[in-house]
Amino acid sequence: MGVAENSGGQSEVSAFVNARKLTYPVLLDDGSAGSAYSLGSIPHSVLIDAQGKLSGTFEGTITRAGVESAVLALQPATPRC
């Protein structure tokens, strides 16, 4: 999910989403989501696990490889024989 904070109104954010062909939901934040996660910079990304626990934060831009690495780190270790 993406969160648009201080990014204009619904029509401006919708135009951004459509232009980039985003396929995930984008929340228009009134500031409460940013406050809840103590965001100090934009862009700022948070990784929330299946239990709703904050599992990682990323300041600035993030790559797909960075997200994949963080998600893989959440998986339980595979026992080795």
PDB file as gemmi writes it, atoms N, CA and C in Angstrom:
CRYST1    1.000    1.000    1.000  90.00  90.00  90.00 P 1                      
ATOM      1  N   MET A   1       0.849  -1.162   0.000  1.00  0.00           N  
ATOM      2  CA  MET A   1       0.000   0.000   0.000  1.00  0.00           C  
ATOM      3  C   MET A   1       0.895   1.224   0.000  1.00  0.00           C  
ATOM      4  N   GLY A   2       0.500   2.221  -0.731  1.00  0.00           N  
ATOM      5  CA  GLY A   2       1.202   3.498  -0.714  1.00  0.00           C  
ATOM      6  C   GLY A   2       0.414   4.507   0.098  1.00  0.00           C  
ATOM      7  N   VAL A   3       1.099   5.472   0.635  1.00  0.00           N  
ATOM      8  CA  VAL A   3       0.453   6.540   1.391  1.00  0.00           C  
ATOM      9  C   VAL A   3       0.896   7.869   0.802  1.00  0.00           C  
ATOM     10  N   ALA A   4      -0.066   8.678   0.422  1.00  0.00           N  
ATOM     11  CA  ALA A   4       0.223  10.002  -0.117  1.00  0.00           C  
ATOM     12  C   ALA A   4      -0.084  11.033   0.962  1.00  0.00           C  
ATOM     13  N   GLU A   5       0.961  11.684   1.438  1.00  0.00           N  
ATOM     14  CA  GLU A   5       0.805  12.705   2.476  1.00  0.00           C  
ATOM     15  C   GLU A   5       1.338  14.015   1.924  1.00  0.00           C  
ATOM     16  N   ASN A   6       0.556  15.055   2.046  1.00  0.00           N  
ATOM     17  CA  ASN A   6       0.931  16.371   1.510  1.00  0.00           C  
ATOM     18  C   ASN A   6       1.246  16.278   0.016  1.00  0.00           C  
ATOM     19  N   SER A   7       0.439  15.501  -0.703  1.00  0.00           N  
ATOM     20  CA  SER A   7       0.703  15.263  -2.122  1.00  0.00           C  
ATOM     21  C   SER A   7      -0.392  15.802  -3.025  1.00  0.00           C  
ATOM     22  N   GLY A   8      -1.236  16.656  -2.514  1.00  0.00           N  
ATOM     23  CA  GLY A   8      -2.344  17.168  -3.298  1.00  0.00           C  
ATOM     24  C   GLY A   8      -3.613  16.414  -2.979  1.00  0.00           C  
ATOM     25  N   GLY A   9      -4.650  16.730  -3.716  1.00  0.00           N  
ATOM     26  CA  GLY A   9      -5.937  16.104  -3.493  1.00  0.00           C  
ATOM     27  C   GLY A   9      -6.081  14.798  -4.238  1.00  0.00           C  
ATOM     28  N   GLN A  10      -7.291  14.259  -4.165  1.00  0.00           N  
ATOM     29  CA  GLN A  10      -7.568  12.961  -4.768  1.00  0.00           C  
ATOM     30  C   GLN A  10      -7.295  12.953  -6.265  1.00  0.00           C  
ATOM     31  N   SER A  11      -7.658  14.011  -6.977  1.00  0.00           N  
ATOM     32  CA  SER A  11      -7.460  14.013  -8.434  1.00  0.00           C  
ATOM     33  C   SER A  11      -5.977  14.027  -8.797  1.00  0.00           C  
ATOM     34  N   GLU A  12      -5.166  14.757  -8.040  1.00  0.00           N  
ATOM     35  CA  GLU A  12      -3.728  14.803  -8.320  1.00  0.00           C  
ATOM     36  C   GLU A  12      -3.067  13.453  -8.032  1.00  0.00           C  
ATOM     37  N   VAL A  13      -3.431  12.838  -6.914  1.00  0.00           N  
ATOM     38  CA  VAL A  13      -2.861  11.536  -6.561  1.00  0.00           C  
ATOM     39  C   VAL A  13      -3.344  10.471  -7.544  1.00  0.00           C  
ATOM     40  N   SER A  14      -4.608  10.519  -7.938  1.00  0.00           N  
ATOM     41  CA  SER A  14      -5.133   9.565  -8.925  1.00  0.00           C  
ATOM     42  C   SER A  14      -4.391   9.685 -10.247  1.00  0.00           C  
ATOM     43  N   ALA A  15      -4.095  10.909 -10.667  1.00  0.00           N  
ATOM     44  CA  ALA A  15      -3.345  11.114 -11.909  1.00  0.00           C  
ATOM     45  C   ALA A  15      -1.950  10.501 -11.802  1.00  0.00           C  
ATOM     46  N   PHE A  16      -1.292  10.664 -10.648  1.00  0.00           N  
ATOM     47  CA  PHE A  16       0.026  10.071 -10.407  1.00  0.00           C  
ATOM     48  C   PHE A  16      -0.051   8.550 -10.487  1.00  0.00           C  
ATOM     49  N   VAL A  17      -1.033   7.963  -9.810  1.00  0.00           N  
ATOM     50  CA  VAL A  17      -1.211   6.507  -9.786  1.00  0.00           C  
ATOM     51  C   VAL A  17      -1.455   5.984 -11.198  1.00  0.00           C  
ATOM     52  N   ASN A  18      -2.329   6.651 -11.927  1.00  0.00           N  
ATOM     53  CA  ASN A  18      -2.648   6.221 -13.293  1.00  0.00           C  
ATOM     54  C   ASN A  18      -1.452   6.367 -14.232  1.00  0.00           C  
ATOM     55  N   ALA A  19      -0.717   7.458 -14.117  1.00  0.00           N  
ATOM     56  CA  ALA A  19       0.436   7.697 -14.994  1.00  0.00           C  
ATOM     57  C   ALA A  19       1.519   6.642 -14.788  1.00  0.00           C  
ATOM     58  N   ARG A  20       1.662   6.163 -13.575  1.00  0.00           N  
ATOM     59  CA  ARG A  20       2.695   5.178 -13.264  1.00  0.00           C  
ATOM     60  C   ARG A  20       2.163   3.752 -13.252  1.00  0.00           C  
ATOM     61  N   LYS A  21       0.876   3.609 -13.553  1.00  0.00           N  
ATOM     62  CA  LYS A  21       0.226   2.297 -13.635  1.00  0.00           C  
ATOM     63  C   LYS A  21       0.431   1.480 -12.353  1.00  0.00           C  
ATOM     64  N   LEU A  22       0.279   2.157 -11.208  1.00  0.00           N  
ATOM     65  CA  LEU A  22       0.422   1.471  -9.925  1.00  0.00           C  
ATOM     66  C   LEU A  22      -0.741   0.514  -9.739  1.00  0.00           C  
ATOM     67  N   THR A  23      -0.465  -0.650  -9.198  1.00  0.00           N  
ATOM     68  CA  THR A  23      -1.503  -1.668  -9.028  1.00  0.00           C  
ATOM     69  C   THR A  23      -1.833  -1.926  -7.561  1.00  0.00           C  
ATOM     70  N   TYR A  24      -1.257  -1.149  -6.670  1.00  0.00           N  
ATOM     71  CA  TYR A  24      -1.539  -1.313  -5.251  1.00  0.00           C  
ATOM     72  C   TYR A  24      -2.358  -0.116  -4.757  1.00  0.00           C  
ATOM     73  N   PRO A  25      -3.088  -0.287  -3.642  1.00  0.00           N  
ATOM     74  CA  PRO A  25      -3.901   0.814  -3.134  1.00  0.00           C  
ATOM     75  C   PRO A  25      -3.031   1.952  -2.612  1.00  0.00           C  
ATOM     76  N   VAL A  26      -3.516   3.182  -2.774  1.00  0.00           N  
ATOM     77  CA  VAL A  26      -2.823   4.366  -2.277  1.00  0.00           C  
ATOM     78  C   VAL A  26      -3.784   5.129  -1.366  1.00  0.00           C  
ATOM     79  N   LEU A  27      -3.368   5.311  -0.124  1.00  0.00           N  
ATOM     80  CA  LEU A  27      -4.155   6.007   0.889  1.00  0.00           C  
ATOM     81  C   LEU A  27      -3.846   7.487   0.845  1.00  0.00           C  
ATOM     82  N   LEU A  28      -4.862   8.324   0.878  1.00  0.00           N  
ATOM     83  CA  LEU A  28      -4.658   9.760   1.038  1.00  0.00           C  
ATOM     84  C   LEU A  28      -4.623  10.025   2.541  1.00  0.00           C  
ATOM     85  N   ASP A  29      -3.461  10.378   3.051  1.00  0.00           N  
ATOM     86  CA  ASP A  29      -3.273  10.537   4.495  1.00  0.00           C  
ATOM     87  C   ASP A  29      -3.517  11.975   4.912  1.00  0.00           C  
ATOM     88  N   ASP A  30      -4.220  12.131   6.000  1.00  0.00           N  
ATOM     89  CA  ASP A  30      -4.445  13.454   6.574  1.00  0.00           C  
ATOM     90  C   ASP A  30      -3.349  13.816   7.575  1.00  0.00           C  
ATOM     91  N   GLY A  31      -2.328  12.999   7.653  1.00  0.00           N  
ATOM     92  CA  GLY A  31      -1.228  13.207   8.594  1.00  0.00           C  
ATOM     93  C   GLY A  31      -1.216  12.200   9.721  1.00  0.00           C  
ATOM     94  N   SER A  32      -2.320  11.489   9.930  1.00  0.00           N  
ATOM     95  CA  SER A  32      -2.383  10.561  11.061  1.00  0.00           C  
ATOM     96  C   SER A  32      -1.516   9.320  10.846  1.00  0.00           C  
ATOM     97  N   ALA A  33      -1.415   8.805   9.625  1.00  0.00           N  
ATOM     98  CA  ALA A  33      -0.553   7.644   9.377  1.00  0.00           C  
ATOM     99  C   ALA A  33       0.907   8.025   9.577  1.00  0.00           C  
ATOM    100  N   GLY A  34       1.293   9.191   9.082  1.00  0.00           N  
ATOM    101  CA  GLY A  34       2.661   9.662   9.272  1.00  0.00           C  
ATOM    102  C   GLY A  34       3.004   9.831  10.738  1.00  0.00           C  
ATOM    103  N   SER A  35       2.068  10.338  11.506  1.00  0.00           N  
ATOM    104  CA  SER A  35       2.284  10.509  12.948  1.00  0.00           C  
ATOM    105  C   SER A  35       2.373   9.168  13.655  1.00  0.00           C  
ATOM    106  N   ALA A  36       1.530   8.219  13.249  1.00  0.00           N  
ATOM    107  CA  ALA A  36       1.506   6.907  13.895  1.00  0.00           C  
ATOM    108  C   ALA A  36       2.831   6.175  13.748  1.00  0.00           C  
ATOM    109  N   TYR A  37       3.529   6.397  12.630  1.00  0.00           N  
ATOM    110  CA  TYR A  37       4.794   5.705  12.376  1.00  0.00           C  
ATOM    111  C   TYR A  37       6.001   6.626  12.522  1.00  0.00           C  
ATOM    112  N   SER A  38       5.806   7.799  13.119  1.00  0.00           N  
ATOM    113  CA  SER A  38       6.893   8.751  13.388  1.00  0.00           C  
ATOM    114  C   SER A  38       7.758   9.019  12.161  1.00  0.00           C  
ATOM    115  N   LEU A  39       7.109   9.329  11.050  1.00  0.00           N  
ATOM    116  CA  LEU A  39       7.850   9.597   9.825  1.00  0.00           C  
ATOM    117  C   LEU A  39       8.559  10.939   9.932  1.00  0.00           C  
ATOM    118  N   GLY A  40       9.862  10.926   9.685  1.00  0.00           N  
ATOM    119  CA  GLY A  40      10.638  12.150   9.769  1.00  0.00           C  
ATOM    120  C   GLY A  40      11.078  12.669   8.418  1.00  0.00           C  
ATOM    121  N   SER A  41      10.979  11.838   7.389  1.00  0.00           N  
ATOM    122  CA  SER A  41      11.394  12.263   6.059  1.00  0.00           C  
ATOM    123  C   SER A  41      10.469  11.644   5.016  1.00  0.00           C  
ATOM    124  N   ILE A  42      10.461  12.255   3.864  1.00  0.00           N  
ATOM    125  CA  ILE A  42       9.672  11.741   2.748  1.00  0.00           C  
ATOM    126  C   ILE A  42      10.603  11.643   1.563  1.00  0.00           C  
ATOM    127  N   PRO A  43      10.665  10.537   0.830  1.00  0.00           N  
ATOM    128  CA  PRO A  43       9.848   9.349   1.074  1.00  0.00           C  
ATOM    129  C   PRO A  43      10.364   8.539   2.252  1.00  0.00           C  
ATOM    130  N   HIS A  44       9.459   7.863   2.867  1.00  0.00           N  
ATOM    131  CA  HIS A  44       9.756   7.001   4.010  1.00  0.00           C  
ATOM    132  C   HIS A  44       8.878   5.773   3.854  1.00  0.00           C  
ATOM    133  N   SER A  45       9.466   4.612   3.924  1.00  0.00           N  
ATOM    134  CA  SER A  45       8.717   3.374   3.767  1.00  0.00           C  
ATOM    135  C   SER A  45       8.810   2.559   5.038  1.00  0.00           C  
ATOM    136  N   VAL A  46       7.716   1.877   5.355  1.00  0.00           N  
ATOM    137  CA  VAL A  46       7.706   0.980   6.505  1.00  0.00           C  
ATOM    138  C   VAL A  46       7.272  -0.395   6.040  1.00  0.00           C  
ATOM    139  N   LEU A  47       7.817  -1.407   6.660  1.00  0.00           N  
ATOM    140  CA  LEU A  47       7.468  -2.792   6.377  1.00  0.00           C  
ATOM    141  C   LEU A  47       6.725  -3.317   7.591  1.00  0.00           C  
ATOM    142  N   ILE A  48       5.497  -3.763   7.369  1.00  0.00           N  
ATOM    143  CA  ILE A  48       4.653  -4.251   8.453  1.00  0.00           C  
ATOM    144  C   ILE A  48       4.409  -5.734   8.218  1.00  0.00           C  
ATOM    145  N   ASP A  49       4.687  -6.564   9.235  1.00  0.00           N  
ATOM    146  CA  ASP A  49       4.546  -8.009   9.056  1.00  0.00           C  
ATOM    147  C   ASP A  49       3.080  -8.435   9.140  1.00  0.00           C  
ATOM    148  N   ALA A  50       2.827  -9.715   8.986  1.00  0.00           N  
ATOM    149  CA  ALA A  50       1.471 -10.254   8.944  1.00  0.00           C  
ATOM    150  C   ALA A  50       0.709 -10.040  10.253  1.00  0.00           C  
ATOM    151  N   GLN A  51       1.428  -9.844  11.354  1.00  0.00           N  
ATOM    152  CA  GLN A  51       0.785  -9.598  12.644  1.00  0.00           C  
ATOM    153  C   GLN A  51       0.565  -8.108  12.909  1.00  0.00           C  
ATOM    154  N   GLY A  52       0.929  -7.261  11.951  1.00  0.00           N  
ATOM    155  CA  GLY A  52       0.750  -5.820  12.107  1.00  0.00           C  
ATOM    156  C   GLY A  52       1.898  -5.136  12.834  1.00  0.00           C  
ATOM    157  N   LYS A  53       2.994  -5.847  13.049  1.00  0.00           N  
ATOM    158  CA  LYS A  53       4.159  -5.306  13.759  1.00  0.00           C  
ATOM    159  C   LYS A  53       5.097  -4.604  12.766  1.00  0.00           C  
ATOM    160  N   LEU A  54       5.575  -3.447  13.147  1.00  0.00           N  
ATOM    161  CA  LEU A  54       6.549  -2.714  12.339  1.00  0.00           C  
ATOM    162  C   LEU A  54       7.837  -3.526  12.301  1.00  0.00           C  
ATOM    163  N   SER A  55       8.231  -3.949  11.099  1.00  0.00           N  
ATOM    164  CA  SER A  55       9.382  -4.838  10.963  1.00  0.00           C  
ATOM    165  C   SER A  55      10.569  -4.204  10.268  1.00  0.00           C  
ATOM    166  N   GLY A  56      10.393  -3.043   9.712  1.00  0.00           N  
ATOM    167  CA  GLY A  56      11.503  -2.383   9.041  1.00  0.00           C  
ATOM    168  C   GLY A  56      11.116  -0.992   8.585  1.00  0.00           C  
ATOM    169  N   THR A  57      12.094  -0.116   8.493  1.00  0.00           N  
ATOM    170  CA  THR A  57      11.862   1.235   7.985  1.00  0.00           C  
ATOM    171  C   THR A  57      12.942   1.572   6.972  1.00  0.00           C  
ATOM    172  N   PHE A  58      12.586   2.393   6.016  1.00  0.00           N  
ATOM    173  CA  PHE A  58      13.498   2.801   4.967  1.00  0.00           C  
ATOM    174  C   PHE A  58      13.376   4.308   4.770  1.00  0.00           C  
ATOM    175  N   GLU A  59      14.457   5.028   4.987  1.00  0.00           N  
ATOM    176  CA  GLU A  59      14.488   6.469   4.748  1.00  0.00           C  
ATOM    177  C   GLU A  59      14.869   6.710   3.300  1.00  0.00           C  
ATOM    178  N   GLY A  60      14.184   7.600   2.625  1.00  0.00           N  
ATOM    179  CA  GLY A  60      14.505   7.911   1.238  1.00  0.00           C  
ATOM    180  C   GLY A  60      13.969   6.856   0.289  1.00  0.00           C  
ATOM    181  N   THR A  61      14.484   6.865  -0.905  1.00  0.00           N  
ATOM    182  CA  THR A  61      13.993   5.914  -1.897  1.00  0.00           C  
ATOM    183  C   THR A  61      14.487   4.509  -1.579  1.00  0.00           C  
ATOM    184  N   ILE A  62      13.750   3.544  -2.065  1.00  0.00           N  
ATOM    185  CA  ILE A  62      14.101   2.142  -1.826  1.00  0.00           C  
ATOM    186  C   ILE A  62      13.951   1.382  -3.141  1.00  0.00           C  
ATOM    187  N   THR A  63      14.806   0.425  -3.307  1.00  0.00           N  
ATOM    188  CA  THR A  63      14.763  -0.385  -4.522  1.00  0.00           C  
ATOM    189  C   THR A  63      13.930  -1.643  -4.283  1.00  0.00           C  
ATOM    190  N   ARG A  64      13.534  -2.262  -5.355  1.00  0.00           N  
ATOM    191  CA  ARG A  64      12.822  -3.536  -5.254  1.00  0.00           C  
ATOM    192  C   ARG A  64      13.691  -4.561  -4.530  1.00  0.00           C  
ATOM    193  N   ALA A  65      14.988  -4.589  -4.857  1.00  0.00           N  
ATOM    194  CA  ALA A  65      15.905  -5.529  -4.208  1.00  0.00           C  
ATOM    195  C   ALA A  65      15.956  -5.283  -2.703  1.00  0.00           C  
ATOM    196  N   GLY A  66      15.909  -4.030  -2.293  1.00  0.00           N  
ATOM    197  CA  GLY A  66      15.919  -3.705  -0.870  1.00  0.00           C  
ATOM    198  C   GLY A  66      14.677  -4.215  -0.156  1.00  0.00           C  
ATOM    199  N   VAL A  67      13.527  -4.067  -0.798  1.00  0.00           N  
ATOM    200  CA  VAL A  67      12.282  -4.567  -0.213  1.00  0.00           C  
ATOM    201  C   VAL A  67      12.306  -6.093  -0.154  1.00  0.00           C  
ATOM    202  N   GLU A  68      12.732  -6.731  -1.246  1.00  0.00           N  
ATOM    203  CA  GLU A  68      12.785  -8.192  -1.261  1.00  0.00           C  
ATOM    204  C   GLU A  68      13.710  -8.723  -0.179  1.00  0.00           C  
ATOM    205  N   SER A  69      14.842  -8.090   0.007  1.00  0.00           N  
ATOM    206  CA  SER A  69      15.793  -8.512   1.039  1.00  0.00           C  
ATOM    207  C   SER A  69      15.170  -8.391   2.431  1.00  0.00           C  
ATOM    208  N   ALA A  70      14.462  -7.289   2.676  1.00  0.00           N  
ATOM    209  CA  ALA A  70      13.830  -7.081   3.980  1.00  0.00           C  
ATOM    210  C   ALA A  70      12.721  -8.100   4.222  1.00  0.00           C  
ATOM    211  N   VAL A  71      11.948  -8.421   3.197  1.00  0.00           N  
ATOM    212  CA  VAL A  71      10.872  -9.403   3.337  1.00  0.00           C  
ATOM    213  C   VAL A  71      11.460 -10.794   3.587  1.00  0.00           C  
ATOM    214  N   LEU A  72      12.502 -11.148   2.860  1.00  0.00           N  
ATOM    215  CA  LEU A  72      13.142 -12.453   3.066  1.00  0.00           C  
ATOM    216  C   LEU A  72      13.690 -12.584   4.482  1.00  0.00           C  
ATOM    217  N   ALA A  73      14.155 -11.493   5.049  1.00  0.00           N  
ATOM    218  CA  ALA A  73      14.697 -11.525   6.411  1.00  0.00           C  
ATOM    219  C   ALA A  73      13.613 -11.825   7.445  1.00  0.00           C  
ATOM    220  N   LEU A  74      12.340 -11.616   7.096  1.00  0.00           N  
ATOM    221  CA  LEU A  74      11.238 -11.892   8.018  1.00  0.00           C  
ATOM    222  C   LEU A  74      10.874 -13.363   8.064  1.00  0.00           C  
ATOM    223  N   GLN A  75      11.252 -14.101   7.032  1.00  0.00           N  
ATOM    224  CA  GLN A  75      10.892 -15.515   6.966  1.00  0.00           C  
ATOM    225  C   GLN A  75      11.714 -16.318   7.973  1.00  0.00           C  
ATOM    226  N   PRO A  76      11.087 -17.317   8.566  1.00  0.00           N  
ATOM    227  CA  PRO A  76      11.828 -18.153   9.510  1.00  0.00           C  
ATOM    228  C   PRO A  76      12.972 -18.865   8.803  1.00  0.00           C  
ATOM    229  N   ALA A  77      14.029 -19.052   9.528  1.00  0.00           N  
ATOM    230  CA  ALA A  77      15.202 -19.742   8.976  1.00  0.00           C  
ATOM    231  C   ALA A  77      14.849 -21.183   8.652  1.00  0.00           C  
ATOM    232  N   THR A  78      15.378 -21.661   7.556  1.00  0.00           N  
ATOM    233  CA  THR A  78      15.176 -23.051   7.158  1.00  0.00           C  
ATOM    234  C   THR A  78      16.233 -23.899   7.841  1.00  0.00           C  
ATOM    235  N   PRO A  79      15.794 -24.920   8.590  1.00  0.00           N  
ATOM    236  CA  PRO A  79      16.790 -25.775   9.255  1.00  0.00           C  
ATOM    237  C   PRO A  79      17.661 -26.501   8.230  1.00  0.00           C  
ATOM    238  N   ARG A  80      18.923 -26.608   8.535  1.00  0.00           N  
ATOM    239  CA  ARG A  80      19.851 -27.327   7.662  1.00  0.00           C  
ATOM    240  C   ARG A  80      20.299 -28.604   8.337  1.00  0.00           C  
ATOM    241  N   CYS A  81      20.417 -29.645   7.562  1.00  0.00           N  
ATOM    242  CA  CYS A  81      20.833 -30.948   8.109  1.00  0.00           C  
ATOM    243  C   CYS A  81      22.334 -31.083   8.056  1.00  0.00           C  
TER     244      CYS A  81                                                      
END                                                                             
